[in-house]
Amino acid sequence: MPKTIPTAPPQLGLREFVLLMAALMSVVAMSVDGMLPALLDMQRDFAVAQAADMQYVVLVLFLALSGGQLVAGPAADAFGRKPVIVVGFALFVIGCVVSSLAPSLPVMLLGRVLQGLGASAPRVVSTAMVRDRFEGRELARVNSLVTTTFILVPMVAPGVGQLIIWAWGWRAIFVVFAVLAVLSSAWLWWRQAETLAPAARRPLRWRSTGQAYLACLREPQSWPFVVALGLVFSPLFAYLSNAQIIFGDIYGQPDWFPVLFGSLASMVGVASRITARWVMQL
């Protein structure tokens, strides 16, 4: 078993821990990829003239997701990992309810903002939980295993979303999102012990938090990673927000969208699996 921090309480075994972390992160993937097949139906029901306007349904979630992590991270350091994730999931569920009942695109966007803010907690705090338990090459290996498991969700999410649309309509997609969030919260709460020891918690003060962010910005070694991640994720976000238009309108393959999208996503899983092997050797 990988070495754990001595002050942490007894933890899950590696296999279940990896599955749980992947499940927490998969809520974000499902909230993005699972509703992509519904964009055309939303455009019709909301009477949106331009198909390109539907990309905001994805973009506003990413913006809220990015901003929410700046708050969820310090909150998790102050109050513990589990409570912050559960509160985030509760906000996510509220956003799902708003989206499922939305009568117009602006209301839909409001629901998506709430979903993004809520999903930011499990997204960033799950990464902190992995760091609480592991370090060094073992940390990189576990992260790769989590990513390998997590990437299965983007592969199948569009197909699952399409099946839900055929069975119950596009509004039911957000109900499924809410159910997944509740199940993930229950799994975390009942099975996973808190990974941040009380002695390691830091009071939530905006002044010290701002100073910590400023210290990160002043650290020269952090900037290459910031630029590299920005170059990677910027085209990824652009692709995700326009994937339905690309495959459906430009290439005229709307029926094949789930298969084509999942095939491309599988390459990330292959790369993550290779990384999990090589990181321990190289």
Order of alpha helices (4+ residues) and beta strands (2+ residues): alpha-alpha-alpha-alpha-alpha-alpha-alpha-alpha-alpha-alpha-alpha
